[in-house]
């Protein structure tokens, strides 16, 4: 009797374990229902996004979208470096966890070529005339649409667009006796930064030093372009050790040493924005998207004291970068229609107005539509609007450097290997910033890496 | 009657050995399911890793395809100077943290092995770092402790009017060693405390009667008794500290350059930054081989040196 009851208990236990293991997961049962339900109720879209302030606004306002269409949206928020890796992994290995991916102008053409995104042209053609007029695709800035296309087809819609510009704290500059022109040169900026440090002891200029092709490499690339440097010549031979490139990198590193923020190699966009908005620095060269946050009373201590200037130049004019965080639909998504609805909602004129009304016009998504910049409410709230608009319309995406080069992209090189190569090179330069090595040695190592990438990727014949 | 009894007894005697022989427990057969399961679950991924390390596969270049390249990946890494930096960092990080944890662990264990007021609370406080997740510990250290703009070190630096040191930029590996030590010392302390508490007090009393002072008691009785525990804790500590990843990921991202990259972070860099699956698999295989070599050396050294004390 004792033996039988023991065996019985064991079997019941094993059976229980077996049942738990075989239970269908919550997702699969929900998805089965959604396949047939094209209308949209009970559909949940999964979107991977960056934790920038504009995306946080989008998260907060998603309830409006759900009320309107019944489609729920599930956000996976990650820091920029990690987001790119996670989404690339998801899409390249076909995992299909995300319906919508937040990608940049860098990723869109590569992913389109690899067939990881679907073309949006078909969906636009299927829209009714009223919907098309309401959305007004022509209102979106042409250079951005160009950067998000491949083979003349559009693959993503821009959520916010940015170029680069110089911010300065008017009070700190006045206290140091420095004046900033509207179109400064890098030498003027460097002199001003040193003077600010001498006179007030505060950081002269905040520049990104956090390693990452989308972190430190972005402003540094524009400096390289400004001084006449480049990554590759027309035969895809690496040019990181040529005199202009070296001069540019040396300038950046020296400026950080003389008047930059301490802990530069841990300072990315978010940290730099914090430093500037707390009044701890005289100047900041970075994305135009920061302007809205520097003027937001909720997050910034220097509202009303911010001055603006175009991206500094050297041998080349027009050094501002071009970037747009955009929304694209993954090929493996099972809710493409619902995803397109969300895409057009989040990038529409109505959405811009929604943010303006609910959160303040100063934080309305910048840099995507001409209509935003014609809107009197926006122009009143955003004194930087004209600089941003001009920078975006004139960004040299197709010809970023003085000499002809075989690649596109202002603050990156438009090739799939760049996410690895740019990060590795930025790591080398970070060693130079922290003093572990010299700029020359860092660039020598980087040159080898760049040559390796060109050969392995099959660009150099 | 007695004849029957005797023959019955004889029968029993004759039958008993036969019964004993056939009643052996089926130990080997019962072990097979567990053994097979463990072998499959642990060895199949490893065999796949070796397979991938022999191929060239770049995830973001599907147009280049996946093709067999033999040992070219291994050759590529052995000829990179970064690889030797990474190797050196791994050894410094592992042995540095291990030695610090051992020293601190034995000190705290000796301290905790006595009765004092609020012993329970103090013990809880000492043990709590072990339960903090590596990523959380890294972020706390990066933004609260060593940040040159906002952290504790900057505050104390300002008090003494010195320039705040950029710890993570100048001494990244040192900070990672500190964080790992902070996380793992409680584990060492607990194991060694268990060892101390299993030491019979009579031995110490006998030694005291024989005239040994506290220092000699420590050196000749306590520490040799703990050697078994040292072996256990070094083995476990070595395995876990060799694979440290989370702390490096959130603080320095392996940088600047390769100054704080260890083998496991290097695997991540190759696999998820450069998107080279073949390369990352190669580093993984090399890590396993290195671990086995280090452990073999360590234990043969310990066996030879402490042969008499270890059972």
HADDOCK unambig.tbl for C-alpha pairs under 7 A between the chains (distance, minus, plus):
assign (segid A and resid 85 and name CA) (segid B and resid 272 and name CA) 6.32 0.50 0.50
assign (segid A and resid 92 and name CA) (segid B and resid 59 and name CA) 6.22 0.50 0.50
assign (segid A and resid 92 and name CA) (segid B and resid 60 and name CA) 6.75 0.50 0.50
assign (segid A and resid 114 and name CA) (segid B and resid 62 and name CA) 6.91 0.50 0.50
assign (segid A and resid 262 and name CA) (segid B and resid 148 and name CA) 6.23 0.50 0.50
assign (segid A and resid 262 and name CA) (segid B and resid 149 and name CA) 6.91 0.50 0.50
assign (segid A and resid 262 and name CA) (segid B and resid 166 and name CA) 6.59 0.50 0.50
assign (segid A and resid 263 and name CA) (segid B and resid 148 and name CA) 5.97 0.50 0.50
assign (segid A and resid 263 and name CA) (segid B and resid 166 and name CA) 5.17 0.50 0.50
assign (segid A and resid 263 and name CA) (segid B and resid 169 and name CA) 6.60 0.50 0.50
assign (segid A and resid 265 and name CA) (segid B and resid 169 and name CA) 6.11 0.50 0.50
assign (segid A and resid 416 and name CA) (segid B and resid 60 and name CA) 6.24 0.50 0.50
assign (segid A and resid 419 and name CA) (segid B and resid 273 and name CA) 6.73 0.50 0.50
assign (segid A and resid 419 and name CA) (segid B and resid 274 and name CA) 7.00 0.50 0.50
assign (segid A and resid 420 and name CA) (segid B and resid 273 and name CA) 5.03 0.50 0.50
assign (segid A and resid 420 and name CA) (segid B and resid 274 and name CA) 4.19 0.50 0.50
assign (segid A and resid 427 and name CA) (segid B and resid 255 and name CA) 6.18 0.50 0.50
assign (segid A and resid 427 and name CA) (segid B and resid 256 and name CA) 5.49 0.50 0.50
assign (segid A and resid 427 and name CA) (segid B and resid 257 and name CA) 4.32 0.50 0.50
assign (segid A and resid 428 and name CA) (segid B and resid 256 and name CA) 6.84 0.50 0.50
assign (segid A and resid 428 and name CA) (segid B and resid 257 and name CA) 4.57 0.50 0.50
assign (segid A and resid 430 and name CA) (segid B and resid 256 and name CA) 5.16 0.50 0.50
assign (segid A and resid 430 and name CA) (segid B and resid 257 and name CA) 6.39 0.50 0.50
assign (segid A and resid 431 and name CA) (segid B and resid 256 and name CA) 4.73 0.50 0.50
assign (segid A and resid 431 and name CA) (segid B and resid 257 and name CA) 5.27 0.50 0.50
assign (segid A and resid 434 and name CA) (segid B and resid 169 and name CA) 5.37 0.50 0.50
assign (segid A and resid 434 and name CA) (segid B and resid 170 and name CA) 5.90 0.50 0.50
